[in-house]
Amino acid sequence: MRAVSQDTFGGPDVLHIVDVPEPTPLPSEVLVRVRAAAVNPIDAVVRSGGFPLLGQPPFTLGWDISGVVEEVVPGVTRFEVGDEVYGMPFFPRAGNGYAEYVAVPSRQLARKPAAVDQVHAAALPLAGLTAWQALNDAAKVAPGDRVLIHAAGGGVGHLAVQIAKARGAYVLATAGAAKHEFVLGLGADEVVDYRTADFTRELKDVDVVLDAVGGPVGRQSISVLRPGGLLVTIVDRTDLELRAATIDAGRRFAGITVEPDYVGLEALAELVDAGKLRPYVEHALPLAEVAKAHELIESGRTRGKIVLTA
């Protein structure tokens, strides 16, 4: 089968197609024929060596997949051959998603939402589970909550806006001017241009902030939270100074690391099929153009997601 590999850390040009044996599923696993695999910002950081999550190369990147079950190991009861599934296998260990086949524990998969194709389903797991685990599990967003989503036009952000809205929140967002119409179309009630305006002056009495930017944004966000409000960060989760500053200000802090979660995947699929959540894919490229996909993800200008088709 074809897969993407790299022999060294570096730029997008280190990524290349190789021919490797199909994986053999172990007990509790199914073999999935991958039809689409999303590219996430973390993929580029791992590829470059900036975050050596997978150790030294060679390795195959990719965690977001959507495809068709090709083989079921006896004892697995959740799926049958021919089922369309999607998921985020093994994160943060190697998921090997940039490939034509992957072997995946059945409980790290869910049935693909019926309302979208394989490309859009592949765009959902990592970013969607991040937003779901932040807003549903950590924040328990309820109707009427004022929720601020930073980087609302990005991969996590554009899904978080829709999830918060589906839960009945009043959604505030930050995004560049070029993405305002897009973010408002997702359901945001107010959008602030972070390049030309100070969101700390524009917004107040926020119940939940979801920070997907990091750096000074988290600390600045403390002041817009109401007393007892919650700062959720998916970037600076280990920043003890940020945590202390948030708590000292009378607010709450949660750092999120996304986890494989078939219950969350099923909840996301329900929202998609109910018309309340739509992953946006700006670029869908063949597997052979993986280097171009990484160039695009590193530009920081993408709306929604980038997906590879296998």
C-alpha positions in Angstrom: 0.0 0.0 0.0 1.0 3.7 -0.3 1.8 5.7 2.7 3.6 9.0 3.5 6.9 8.8 5.3 9.8 11.1 6.2 13.4 10.1 6.8 14.4 13.3 8.6 12.9 16.4 10.3 12.5 19.4 8.1 10.2 21.3 5.8 7.3 19.9 3.8 9.7 18.6 1.2 10.8 15.8 3.5 7.5 14.1 3.0 7.4 11.4 0.3 5.3 8.4 -0.7 6.6 5.0 0.1 5.3 1.4 -0.6 4.8 -0.5 2.7 2.9 -3.7 3.7 -0.7 -3.4 4.8 -1.0 -3.4 8.6 -2.5 -6.5 10.2 -5.2 -5.7 12.8 -4.7 -7.1 16.3 -7.5 -8.3 18.6 -10.0 -5.5 19.3 -9.0 -3.8 16.0 -10.4 -3.4 12.5 -8.6 -2.7 9.2 -9.9 0.5 7.6 -9.4 1.5 3.9 -8.7 5.2 4.3 -10.6 7.4 1.9 -9.5 10.7 3.4 -7.2 12.0 6.1 -7.1 15.5 7.5 -4.0 17.6 8.0 -3.7 19.4 11.3 -1.3 22.1 12.6 0.3 19.6 15.0 1.2 17.4 12.0 3.5 20.2 10.6 5.1 20.8 14.0 5.8 17.1 14.5 7.2 16.9 10.9 9.6 19.8 11.5 10.9 18.4 14.7 9.5 21.3 16.7 7.5 18.8 18.8 9.1 15.4 18.5 6.0 13.6 19.6 6.7 10.4 17.6 10.5 10.2 18.3 13.0 10.2 15.4 12.0 9.5 11.8 11.0 7.5 9.9 7.4 7.7 10.8 4.0 8.3 9.2 1.9 11.3 10.3 -1.8 11.6 10.4 -4.6 11.1 13.0 -7.8 12.1 11.3 -9.3 9.4 9.1 -12.5 8.5 7.4 -12.9 5.3 5.4 -14.5 1.8 5.0 -14.0 -1.2 7.3 -12.2 -3.9 5.2 -11.5 -6.5 7.9 -12.9 -7.2 11.4 -10.9 -9.3 13.9 -13.2 -11.9 15.5 -14.5 -10.6 18.8 -15.1 -7.1 17.6 -18.8 -6.5 17.6 -19.2 -2.7 16.9 -18.6 -2.9 13.1 -18.9 -5.1 10.1 -17.0 -5.2 6.8 -18.3 -2.4 4.6 -19.2 0.1 7.4 -18.2 3.7 6.8 -16.3 4.9 9.9 -14.2 7.9 11.1 -12.0 8.6 14.0 -8.7 9.7 15.5 -6.6 6.6 16.1 -4.0 6.3 18.8 -3.4 10.1 19.4 -0.9 11.2 20.7 1.0 8.0 19.6 1.5 7.4 15.8 -1.9 7.0 14.1 -0.4 6.5 10.6 -3.3 8.2 9.0 -1.5 9.4 5.8 -1.8 5.9 4.3 -4.2 3.8 2.3 -4.9 1.4 5.2 -4.8 1.7 9.0 -5.5 -0.8 11.7 -7.5 0.9 14.5 -9.0 -0.2 17.8 -12.7 -0.4 17.2 -13.5 1.8 20.2 -11.5 4.7 18.7 -13.9 4.8 15.8 -17.6 5.7 15.2 -19.9 5.5 12.2 -19.3 8.3 9.7 -22.0 11.0 9.7 -24.4 10.1 7.0 -24.9 13.8 6.0 -21.4 14.3 4.8 -18.9 12.6 2.5 -15.6 11.0 3.5 -13.6 14.2 2.9 -15.7 16.2 5.3 -15.9 13.4 7.8 -12.1 13.2 7.9 -12.0 16.9 8.8 -13.9 16.3 12.0 -12.2 14.0 14.5 -9.2 15.8 16.0 -10.5 19.4 15.8 -14.1 18.4 16.6 -13.2 16.3 19.6 -11.0 19.1 20.9 -13.8 21.5 20.7 -16.3 19.0 22.1 -14.2 17.9 25.0 -13.5 21.6 25.8 -17.0 22.9 25.6 -19.1 19.9 26.6 -16.9 18.0 29.0 -14.7 20.7 30.6 -17.0 23.8 30.3 -20.4 22.1 30.3 -21.7 25.0 28.2 -25.4 25.6 28.8 -28.1 27.7 27.1 -27.5 31.4 27.6 -23.8 31.1 28.4 -21.5 33.8 26.8 -18.7 31.8 25.1 -15.7 33.4 23.5 -13.9 31.4 20.8 -10.4 32.6 19.8 -9.2 31.9 16.2 -12.8 31.2 15.3 -12.1 30.7 11.6 -9.5 27.9 12.1 -9.8 24.1 12.3 -10.9 23.9 16.0 -12.4 27.4 16.1 -14.9 27.0 13.3 -16.3 23.8 14.8 -16.3 25.2 18.3 -18.5 28.1 17.2 -21.0 25.7 15.8 -20.9 23.4 18.9 -21.3 26.3 21.3 -24.2 27.6 19.3 -25.8 24.1 19.2 -25.7 24.1 23.0 -27.6 27.4 23.1 -24.7 29.7 23.9 -24.3 33.4 22.9 -21.1 33.1 20.8 -18.4 35.7 20.7 -15.4 35.2 18.4 -12.1 36.7 17.4 -10.9 36.4 13.8 -9.2 38.5 11.1 -11.4 40.7 9.0 -11.1 38.4 6.0 -12.8 35.6 8.0 -15.6 37.7 9.6 -18.3 36.8 7.1 -17.3 33.1 7.3 -17.4 33.1 11.2 -20.8 34.9 11.3 -22.1 32.4 8.8 -21.2 29.6 11.3 -23.5 31.2 13.9 -21.3 33.6 15.8 -23.2 36.5 17.3 -20.3 38.9 17.5 -16.9 38.9 15.9 -13.9 41.1 16.9 -11.0 41.7 14.5 -8.0 40.8 16.7 -5.7 42.8 14.3 -7.4 46.2 14.7 -9.3 46.0 17.9 -8.5 45.1 21.6 -11.0 42.3 22.5 -10.4 43.0 26.2 -12.1 46.4 25.6 -14.8 45.1 23.3 -16.0 42.1 25.4 -16.9 41.5 29.0 -18.9 39.1 31.3 -17.9 36.0 29.4 -18.7 32.7 31.0 -16.2 30.5 29.0 -13.2 31.4 26.8 -11.7 28.8 24.5 -8.2 29.8 23.6 -6.7 28.1 20.5 -4.0 30.7 20.0 -1.8 30.6 23.1 0.9 33.1 24.1 -0.5 36.4 25.6 -4.0 35.7 24.4 -4.8 33.4 27.4 -3.6 35.9 30.0 -5.4 38.8 28.2 -8.6 36.7 28.3 -8.7 36.5 32.1 -10.0 40.1 32.2 -13.1 39.4 30.0 -14.3 36.5 32.1 -16.9 37.1 34.7 -16.0 36.1 38.3 -16.0 32.3 38.4 -15.8 32.1 34.6 -13.6 29.4 32.9 -10.6 29.8 30.7 -10.1 26.7 28.6 -6.8 26.5 26.7 -5.8 23.8 24.1 -2.4 25.4 23.7 -0.9 26.4 27.1 -2.4 23.6 29.1 0.9 23.1 31.1 1.5 26.8 31.7 1.5 26.9 35.6 1.9 30.7 35.6 -1.3 31.1 33.5 -3.1 28.7 35.7 -2.1 30.6 38.8 -3.0 34.0 37.3 -6.4 32.7 36.3 -7.2 31.3 39.7 -5.8 34.3 41.6 -8.2 36.5 39.6 -11.1 34.4 40.8 -11.6 32.6 37.6 -11.3 28.9 36.7 -8.7 27.2 34.5 -8.7 24.0 32.3 -6.0 22.8 30.0 -7.2 20.3 27.4 -5.4 17.5 25.6 -7.7 15.8 23.1 -8.2 12.1 23.5 -9.7 9.4 21.3 -13.3 9.1 22.3 -16.0 7.2 20.3 -18.7 8.7 22.5 -17.6 12.2 21.5 -17.4 11.1 17.9 -21.0 9.8 18.0 -22.2 13.1 19.5 -20.4 15.0 16.8 -22.0 12.8 14.1 -25.4 13.4 15.6 -24.9 17.2 15.4 -23.8 16.8 11.7 -26.7 14.7 10.8 -29.1 17.1 12.5 -27.7 20.0 10.4 -26.1 21.8 13.4 -22.5 21.1 12.6 -20.7 21.3 9.3 -16.9 20.8 8.9 -15.6 23.2 6.3 -12.8 22.0 4.0 -10.9 24.7 2.1 -8.5 22.3 0.3 -8.9 18.6 -0.6 -5.7 17.3 -2.2 -4.5 13.8 -3.3 -2.1 12.0 -1.0 0.8 12.6 -3.4 0.4 16.4 -2.8 1.0 16.1 1.0 3.9 18.6 0.8 1.6 21.2 -0.6 -1.0 20.4 2.1 1.7 21.1 4.7 2.7 24.4 3.1 -0.9 25.5 3.2 -1.4 24.5 6.9 1.8 26.4 7.8 0.5 29.6 6.1 -1.9 30.1 9.0 -4.5 31.5 6.5 -6.6 28.4 6.0 -10.4 28.5 6.7 -11.5 25.3 8.3 -9.5 22.2 7.3 -7.2 20.7 4.7 -7.8 17.0 3.7 -5.8 14.4 1.8 -7.6 11.9 -0.3 -6.2 8.4 -0.6 
